[in-house]
Amino acid sequence: MADFLTKQSQDYSQWYNDLVIKAGLAENSAVRGCMVIKPYGYSIWEKVQAQLDKMFKETGHQNAYFPLFIPKSFFSREAEHVKGFAKECAVVTHYRLKNSEDGNAVVVDPEAKLEEELIVRPTSETIIWNTYKNWIQSWRDLPILVNQWANVVRWEMRTRLFLRTAEFLWQEGHTAHATKEEALEEAQKMLGVYADFVENYMAIPVLKGVKTPTERFAGALETYCIEALMQDGKALQAGTSHFLGQNFAKAFDVKFLNKEGKQETVWATSWGVSTRLMGALIMTHSDDNGLVLPPKLAPIHVVIIPIFKKQEEYENVCQKAEQIASQLRAKGYTVKFDNSDNQKPGWKFAQYELQGVPVRLAIGPRDVQNNTVEVFRRDTMEKTSVSIDGIDNYIADLMDKIQANIFQKALKFRSEHSYKTDNYEEFKQLLDKGGFVYAPWDGTAETEARIKEETKATIRCIPLDQPDEPGVDMLTGKPSTKRVVFARAY
């Protein structure tokens, strides 16, 4: 199967597209810029969704659902917000079709024009804060901790499967608080939840930081982010959490009576991750043989493939394979016993390597006699002969090792591709190598824009754990108080 993949070194972008399609994750649809997420890809997303949902609920959040359509007038109430999304909005103008006069086509009925156009949800702050006005009267109604699993539409001109599509799946948290301090704590807490999930379940190391004013979410006072580094040296924003201040509460007149009986304006946050995480998962770990999946998110943990030449060997091999499968399932692992006879074992080996199944077991007549099984781990491509006695404990330990190994491999890659410089010429050379470049910045939007124009690199974040480091901007010579992280990005 890997023979059909373009090599990473040859064309990384084509390798990615090949892998998404060949591994059965997703494909392009008949609708421009939209994708079909296939069952194997969706099963990974379901695992992402289930774990994040659990983590959200453990922090006190509840799920709700809000309309897909948002009245156009709602976007006019928060100037920065509409400015940020205006060019990406899909607009519904009519509510009915009819047959054409010649009867050969269906056309929009010009008599069915909406009194007010509806925007197909690009994000839900406006419709949610219009709703919160009815939910909040007193301090007793706060905080509101709500999350929504939904689809959104942003009319992207250049699309790539999972990374940037006109429609994508995500979750968006929207919370309301009585004080600024509570809202800031919430925004930072949820950033921590995202970092925990991405590192401990996706096995992807991330930088936690704050976006510059230029890169903030439209309508936010502060945007916190986690940034990951892909194997081609480009950064990918893996999640964001926004402190919205009182902007949306003021726009929709959401106030509450405090404990002293005085009216105050509510404080807000929003936060979200999307199916873009699927792209991050693929590009961080996978190789020229296909996907490499962390066990915690793999749809199939173990595949068992019987090896036999004679039909009389088949029964004994299958009986032993079923015994192993039963032991592993009792441990909570998803096991596929592939005893189909339409493909040879070699084809199956390549197929499951392509799909990133963490562990493959091969068992034949000699293994049955010796009470052993061949264990193959996808992350290192290593094979080992292991006793069937205690195989469940062996696999449990191996899964932990695979999860840890692929995280450490990604962490090592990031460390080897993180640089520090004070010189602009060296800065440009380091960007060409790919990776994170820590450099001083004078804090102005003008310098940020000039660097972006000249190098195609953006400030990914101002790291939260970065101490103050007095210096001078590498481009302007003006004073700088911190190093920021630059990279070219998806």
Order of alpha helices (4+ residues) and beta strands (2+ residues): alpha-beta-beta-alpha-beta-beta-alpha-alpha-beta-beta-beta-beta-alpha-beta-beta-alpha-beta-beta-beta-alpha-beta-beta-beta-alpha-beta-alpha-beta-alpha-beta-alpha-beta-beta-alpha-beta-alpha-beta-alpha-beta-beta-beta-beta
